[in-house]
Amino acid sequence: MSDDAEALRSALDFAKLDDGGVAELSEAAARRFYRAGERIFEKGSEADGLYVVVSGAVRIEDSVHGQEVEIAQIGPGDFFGEISLALHTTRTRAARAAQDSEILVLPLEAVRRLAEARPHLEQELMEAFEARMPRREELAGE
């Protein structure tokens, strides 16, 4: 199994994908590199996919009284960008590389195909988000 497939299997463990599903997502994924401080996406931008951190760390930021505030930090083996996908809305927060980071991006179409095959995927994404939020907030506070 490729490194990308292993990263996806680990991050999306809640979806219990078979090898074929993981391989399909891995083939669709694009590996991107972001420098520390580089914006990954803006609040209000169109959802373009699901992001998986391979290395580095990503800050999830929101505007509080006109100031950008880190509300969570996503580390290797975790994903982000799921809320706008599950809710079919624009990005609810911004994401920025907290350090040099390598990210796998699952394009929106690949996530939609997966959702068609797994009708409960959106609910699973939200449940995984809720389960992982305390750790993400803890990382942001370190």
CYANA upper distance limits for C-alpha pairs under 8 A (distance plus 0.5 A):
  1 MET  CA      5 ALA  CA      6.63
  1 MET  CA      6 GLU  CA      7.08
  2 SER  CA      6 GLU  CA      6.76
  3 ASP  CA      7 ALA  CA      6.68
  4 ASP  CA      8 LEU  CA      6.69
  4 ASP  CA     26 SER  CA      6.35
  4 ASP  CA    104 LEU  CA      7.97
  5 ALA  CA      9 ARG  CA      6.55
  5 ALA  CA     22 VAL  CA      6.44
  5 ALA  CA     23 ALA  CA      6.70
  5 ALA  CA     25 LEU  CA      8.21
  5 ALA  CA     26 SER  CA      5.66
  6 GLU  CA     10 SER  CA      6.66
  7 ALA  CA     11 ALA  CA      6.64
  7 ALA  CA     52 VAL  CA      8.13
  7 ALA  CA     54 VAL  CA      7.06
  7 ALA  CA     77 GLY  CA      6.76
  8 LEU  CA     12 LEU  CA      6.27
  8 LEU  CA     22 VAL  CA      7.34
  8 LEU  CA     25 LEU  CA      8.32
  8 LEU  CA     26 SER  CA      7.62
  8 LEU  CA     52 VAL  CA      7.67
  8 LEU  CA     77 GLY  CA      8.43
  9 ARG  CA     13 ASP  CA      6.11
  9 ARG  CA     17 LEU  CA      7.86
  9 ARG  CA     22 VAL  CA      6.90
 10 SER  CA     77 GLY  CA      6.61
 10 SER  CA     78 ASP  CA      8.48
 11 ALA  CA     52 VAL  CA      7.32
 11 ALA  CA     77 GLY  CA      5.48
 11 ALA  CA     78 ASP  CA      5.51
 11 ALA  CA     79 PHE  CA      6.69
 12 LEU  CA     16 LYS  CA      7.92
 12 LEU  CA     17 LEU  CA      8.39
 12 LEU  CA     79 PHE  CA      8.40
 13 ASP  CA     17 LEU  CA      7.93
 14 PHE  CA    124 GLU  CA      7.52
 14 PHE  CA    128 ALA  CA      7.37
 15 ALA  CA    121 LEU  CA      7.58
 15 ALA  CA    124 GLU  CA      7.45
 17 LEU  CA     21 GLY  CA      6.03
 17 LEU  CA     22 VAL  CA      6.59
 18 ASP  CA     22 VAL  CA      6.84
 19 ASP  CA     23 ALA  CA      6.50
 20 GLY  CA     24 GLU  CA      6.61
 21 GLY  CA     25 LEU  CA      6.79
 21 GLY  CA    114 LEU  CA      8.34
 22 VAL  CA     26 SER  CA      6.51
 23 ALA  CA     27 GLU  CA      6.67
 24 GLU  CA     28 ALA  CA      6.94
 25 LEU  CA     29 ALA  CA      6.57
 25 LEU  CA    106 LEU  CA      7.42
 25 LEU  CA    110 ALA  CA      7.04
 28 ALA  CA    106 LEU  CA      6.98
 28 ALA  CA    107 PRO  CA      7.44
 28 ALA  CA    110 ALA  CA      7.02
 29 ALA  CA    104 LEU  CA      6.52
 29 ALA  CA    105 VAL  CA      5.83
 29 ALA  CA    106 LEU  CA      5.11
 29 ALA  CA    107 PRO  CA      7.08
 30 ALA  CA    104 LEU  CA      6.06
 30 ALA  CA    105 VAL  CA      5.68
 30 ALA  CA    106 LEU  CA      7.25
 30 ALA  CA    107 PRO  CA      8.45
 31 ARG  CA    102 GLU  CA      7.42
 31 ARG  CA    103 ILE  CA      6.19
 31 ARG  CA    104 LEU  CA      5.03
 31 ARG  CA    105 VAL  CA      6.83
 32 ARG  CA    102 GLU  CA      6.27
 32 ARG  CA    103 ILE  CA      5.71
 32 ARG  CA    104 LEU  CA      6.77
 32 ARG  CA    105 VAL  CA      7.80
 33 PHE  CA    100 ASP  CA      7.89
 33 PHE  CA    101 SER  CA      6.26
 33 PHE  CA    102 GLU  CA      5.08
 33 PHE  CA    103 ILE  CA      6.76
 34 TYR  CA     38 GLU  CA      6.54
 34 TYR  CA     40 ILE  CA      8.01
 34 TYR  CA     97 ALA  CA      6.73
 34 TYR  CA    100 ASP  CA      6.26
 34 TYR  CA    101 SER  CA      5.75
 34 TYR  CA    102 GLU  CA      6.93
 34 TYR  CA    103 ILE  CA      8.22
 35 ARG  CA     97 ALA  CA      6.98
 35 ARG  CA     99 GLN  CA      6.95
 35 ARG  CA    100 ASP  CA      4.89
 35 ARG  CA    101 SER  CA      6.95
 36 ALA  CA     96 ARG  CA      8.34
 36 ALA  CA     97 ALA  CA      5.54
 36 ALA  CA     98 ALA  CA      5.78
 36 ALA  CA     99 GLN  CA      4.41
 36 ALA  CA    100 ASP  CA      5.04
 36 ALA  CA    101 SER  CA      7.71
 37 GLY  CA     96 ARG  CA      6.48
 37 GLY  CA     97 ALA  CA      5.73
 37 GLY  CA     98 ALA  CA      6.35
 37 GLY  CA     99 GLN  CA      7.31
 38 GLU  CA     96 ARG  CA      6.09
 38 GLU  CA     97 ALA  CA      5.99
 39 ARG  CA     94 ALA  CA      8.31
 39 ARG  CA     95 ALA  CA      6.63
 39 ARG  CA     96 ARG  CA      4.79
 39 ARG  CA     97 ALA  CA      6.98
 40 ILE  CA     94 ALA  CA      8.10
 40 ILE  CA     95 ALA  CA      5.79
 40 ILE  CA     96 ARG  CA      5.69
 40 ILE  CA     97 ALA  CA      7.36
 41 PHE  CA     45 SER  CA      7.42
 41 PHE  CA     91 ARG  CA      8.47
 41 PHE  CA     94 ALA  CA      6.12
 41 PHE  CA     95 ALA  CA      5.90
 41 PHE  CA     96 ARG  CA      7.68
 42 GLU  CA     91 ARG  CA      7.54
 42 GLU  CA     93 ARG  CA      7.38
 42 GLU  CA     94 ALA  CA      5.00
 42 GLU  CA     95 ALA  CA      7.17
 43 LYS  CA     62 ASP  CA      8.16
 43 LYS  CA     90 THR  CA      8.06
 43 LYS  CA     91 ARG  CA      5.53
 43 LYS  CA     92 THR  CA      5.99
 43 LYS  CA     93 ARG  CA      4.92
 43 LYS  CA     94 ALA  CA      4.99
 44 GLY  CA     90 THR  CA      5.59
 44 GLY  CA     91 ARG  CA      5.29
 44 GLY  CA     92 THR  CA      6.69
 44 GLY  CA     93 ARG  CA      7.80
 45 SER  CA     90 THR  CA      5.98
 45 SER  CA     91 ARG  CA      5.87
 46 GLU  CA     89 THR  CA      8.06
 46 GLU  CA     90 THR  CA      5.30
 46 GLU  CA     91 ARG  CA      6.73
 47 ALA  CA     81 GLY  CA      8.10
 47 ALA  CA     84 SER  CA      6.68
 47 ALA  CA     85 LEU  CA      7.02
 47 ALA  CA     89 THR  CA      7.69
 47 ALA  CA     90 THR  CA      6.07
 47 ALA  CA     91 ARG  CA      6.41
 47 ALA  CA    108 LEU  CA      7.85
 48 ASP  CA    107 PRO  CA      6.55
 48 ASP  CA    108 LEU  CA      5.61
 49 GLY  CA     81 GLY  CA      7.59
 49 GLY  CA     85 LEU  CA      7.81
 49 GLY  CA    105 VAL  CA      6.89
 49 GLY  CA    106 LEU  CA      5.75
 49 GLY  CA    107 PRO  CA      4.85
 49 GLY  CA    108 LEU  CA      4.58
 49 GLY  CA    109 GLU  CA      8.23
 49 GLY  CA    111 VAL  CA      7.43
 50 LEU  CA     79 PHE  CA      7.59
 50 LEU  CA     80 PHE  CA      6.83
 50 LEU  CA     81 GLY  CA      5.77
 50 LEU  CA     82 GLU  CA      6.51
 50 LEU  CA     85 LEU  CA      8.11
 50 LEU  CA    105 VAL  CA      6.32
 50 LEU  CA    106 LEU  CA      5.55
 50 LEU  CA    107 PRO  CA      7.19
 50 LEU  CA    108 LEU  CA      7.57
 50 LEU  CA    111 VAL  CA      7.86
 51 TYR  CA     79 PHE  CA      5.88
 51 TYR  CA     80 PHE  CA      5.80
 51 TYR  CA     81 GLY  CA      6.59
 51 TYR  CA    103 ILE  CA      6.96
 51 TYR  CA    104 LEU  CA      6.22
 51 TYR  CA    105 VAL  CA      5.13
 51 TYR  CA    106 LEU  CA      6.73
 52 VAL  CA     76 PRO  CA      8.19
 52 VAL  CA     77 GLY  CA      7.28
 52 VAL  CA     78 ASP  CA      6.31
 52 VAL  CA     79 PHE  CA      4.71
 52 VAL  CA     80 PHE  CA      7.05
 52 VAL  CA    103 ILE  CA      6.06
 52 VAL  CA    104 LEU  CA      5.51
 52 VAL  CA    105 VAL  CA      6.93
 52 VAL  CA    106 LEU  CA      8.47
 53 VAL  CA     57 ALA  CA      7.52
 53 VAL  CA     58 VAL  CA      8.18
 53 VAL  CA     74 ILE  CA      7.75
 53 VAL  CA     75 GLY  CA      6.63
 53 VAL  CA     76 PRO  CA      5.25
 53 VAL  CA     77 GLY  CA      6.29
 53 VAL  CA     78 ASP  CA      6.28
 53 VAL  CA     79 PHE  CA      6.58
 53 VAL  CA    101 SER  CA      7.82
 53 VAL  CA    102 GLU  CA      6.82
 53 VAL  CA    103 ILE  CA      5.20
 53 VAL  CA    104 LEU  CA      6.97
 54 VAL  CA     76 PRO  CA      5.48
 54 VAL  CA     77 GLY  CA      6.60
 54 VAL  CA    101 SER  CA      7.91
 54 VAL  CA    102 GLU  CA      5.87
 54 VAL  CA    103 ILE  CA      5.93
 54 VAL  CA    104 LEU  CA      7.28
 55 SER  CA     75 GLY  CA      7.74
 55 SER  CA     76 PRO  CA      5.59
 55 SER  CA    101 SER  CA      5.81
 55 SER  CA    102 GLU  CA      5.61
 55 SER  CA    103 ILE  CA      7.63
 56 GLY  CA     75 GLY  CA      6.95
 56 GLY  CA     76 PRO  CA      6.95
 56 GLY  CA     97 ALA  CA      8.29
 56 GLY  CA     98 ALA  CA      7.96
 56 GLY  CA     99 GLN  CA      6.16
 56 GLY  CA    100 ASP  CA      6.17
 56 GLY  CA    101 SER  CA      4.61
 56 GLY  CA    102 GLU  CA      6.98
 57 ALA  CA     73 GLN  CA      7.22
 57 ALA  CA     74 ILE  CA      6.10
 57 ALA  CA     75 GLY  CA      5.17
 57 ALA  CA     76 PRO  CA      7.27
 57 ALA  CA     97 ALA  CA      6.64
 57 ALA  CA     98 ALA  CA      5.80
 57 ALA  CA     99 GLN  CA      6.25
 57 ALA  CA    100 ASP  CA      7.98
 57 ALA  CA    101 SER  CA      6.56
 58 VAL  CA     73 GLN  CA      6.07
 58 VAL  CA     74 ILE  CA      5.56
 58 VAL  CA     75 GLY  CA      7.11
 58 VAL  CA     95 ALA  CA      7.09
 58 VAL  CA     96 ARG  CA      6.14
 58 VAL  CA     97 ALA  CA      4.93
 58 VAL  CA     98 ALA  CA      5.42
 58 VAL  CA     99 GLN  CA      7.70
 58 VAL  CA    101 SER  CA      7.98
 59 ARG  CA     70 GLU  CA      6.59
 59 ARG  CA     71 ILE  CA      8.08
 59 ARG  CA     72 ALA  CA      6.54
 59 ARG  CA     73 GLN  CA      5.12
 59 ARG  CA     74 ILE  CA      6.97
 59 ARG  CA     95 ALA  CA      6.15
 59 ARG  CA     96 ARG  CA      5.69
 59 ARG  CA     97 ALA  CA      6.53
 59 ARG  CA     98 ALA  CA      5.96
 59 ARG  CA    140 ALA  CA      8.11
 60 ILE  CA     70 GLU  CA      6.25
 60 ILE  CA     71 ILE  CA      6.34
 60 ILE  CA     72 ALA  CA      5.62
 60 ILE  CA     73 GLN  CA      6.44
 60 ILE  CA     74 ILE  CA      8.05
 60 ILE  CA     93 ARG  CA      7.18
 60 ILE  CA     94 ALA  CA      6.31
 60 ILE  CA     95 ALA  CA      5.15
 60 ILE  CA     96 ARG  CA      7.12
 61 GLU  CA     68 GLU  CA      6.61
 61 GLU  CA     69 VAL  CA      5.79
 61 GLU  CA     70 GLU  CA      4.96
 61 GLU  CA     71 ILE  CA      6.12
 61 GLU  CA     72 ALA  CA      7.70
 61 GLU  CA     93 ARG  CA      6.42
 61 GLU  CA     94 ALA  CA      5.59
 61 GLU  CA     95 ALA  CA      6.50
 61 GLU  CA     96 ARG  CA      8.05
 62 ASP  CA     68 GLU  CA      6.08
 62 ASP  CA     69 VAL  CA      5.96
 62 ASP  CA     70 GLU  CA      7.19
 62 ASP  CA     71 ILE  CA      7.40
 62 ASP  CA     93 ARG  CA      5.86
 62 ASP  CA     94 ALA  CA      6.73
 63 SER  CA     67 GLN  CA      5.74
 63 SER  CA     68 GLU  CA      5.08
 63 SER  CA     69 VAL  CA      6.56
 64 VAL  CA     68 GLU  CA      6.89
 64 VAL  CA     69 VAL  CA      6.98
 70 GLU  CA    140 ALA  CA      7.11
 71 ILE  CA    137 GLU  CA      6.88
 71 ILE  CA    140 ALA  CA      6.85
 72 ALA  CA    133 MET  CA      8.26
 72 ALA  CA    136 ARG  CA      5.44
 72 ALA  CA    137 GLU  CA      5.12
 72 ALA  CA    138 GLU  CA      8.10
 72 ALA  CA    139 LEU  CA      7.28
 72 ALA  CA    140 ALA  CA      5.31
 73 GLN  CA    136 ARG  CA      5.62
 73 GLN  CA    137 GLU  CA      7.09
 73 GLN  CA    139 LEU  CA      5.99
 73 GLN  CA    140 ALA  CA      5.35
 74 ILE  CA     78 ASP  CA      6.73
 74 ILE  CA     79 PHE  CA      7.56
 74 ILE  CA     80 PHE  CA      7.77
 74 ILE  CA    136 ARG  CA      6.43
 74 ILE  CA    139 LEU  CA      8.10
 81 GLY  CA     85 LEU  CA      7.49
 81 GLY  CA     91 ARG  CA      7.88
 82 GLU  CA     86 ALA  CA      6.56
 82 GLU  CA    125 LEU  CA      6.85
 82 GLU  CA    126 MET  CA      7.95
 82 GLU  CA    129 PHE  CA      8.08
 83 ILE  CA     87 LEU  CA      6.46
 83 ILE  CA     91 ARG  CA      8.23
 83 ILE  CA     92 THR  CA      7.93
 83 ILE  CA    125 LEU  CA      8.17
 83 ILE  CA    126 MET  CA      7.36
 83 ILE  CA    129 PHE  CA      8.41
 84 SER  CA     88 HIS  CA      5.97
 84 SER  CA     89 THR  CA      5.34
 84 SER  CA     90 THR  CA      6.14
 84 SER  CA     91 ARG  CA      5.86
 84 SER  CA     92 THR  CA      7.03
 85 LEU  CA     89 THR  CA      7.30
 85 LEU  CA    122 GLU  CA      8.08
 86 ALA  CA    122 GLU  CA      5.16
 86 ALA  CA    123 GLN  CA      7.74
 86 ALA  CA    125 LEU  CA      7.24
 86 ALA  CA    126 MET  CA      7.42
 87 LEU  CA    122 GLU  CA      8.32
 97 ALA  CA    101 SER  CA      6.80
106 LEU  CA    110 ALA  CA      6.89
106 LEU  CA    111 VAL  CA      7.19
107 PRO  CA    111 VAL  CA      7.00
108 LEU  CA    112 ARG  CA      6.62
109 GLU  CA    113 ARG  CA      6.68
110 ALA  CA    114 LEU  CA      6.74
111 VAL  CA    115 ALA  CA      6.63
112 ARG  CA    116 GLU  CA      6.72
113 ARG  CA    117 ALA  CA      6.99
114 LEU  CA    118 ARG  CA      6.52
114 LEU  CA    121 LEU  CA      8.24
115 ALA  CA    119 PRO  CA      6.05
115 ALA  CA    120 HIS  CA      7.77
115 ALA  CA    121 LEU  CA      5.94
115 ALA  CA    122 GLU  CA      7.66
120 HIS  CA    124 GLU  CA      6.66
121 LEU  CA    125 LEU  CA      6.54
122 GLU  CA    126 MET  CA      6.91
123 GLN  CA    127 GLU  CA      6.69
124 GLU  CA    128 ALA  CA      6.51
125 LEU  CA    129 PHE  CA      6.57
126 MET  CA    130 GLU  CA      6.72
127 GLU  CA    131 ALA  CA      6.64
128 ALA  CA    132 ARG  CA      6.58
129 PHE  CA    133 MET  CA      6.42
130 GLU  CA    134 PRO  CA      8.38
132 ARG  CA    136 ARG  CA      6.83
133 MET  CA    137 GLU  CA      6.59
134 PRO  CA    138 GLU  CA      6.60
135 ARG  CA    139 LEU  CA      6.69
136 ARG  CA    140 ALA  CA      6.85
137 GLU  CA    141 GLY  CA      6.84
138 GLU  CA    142 GLU  CA      7.02
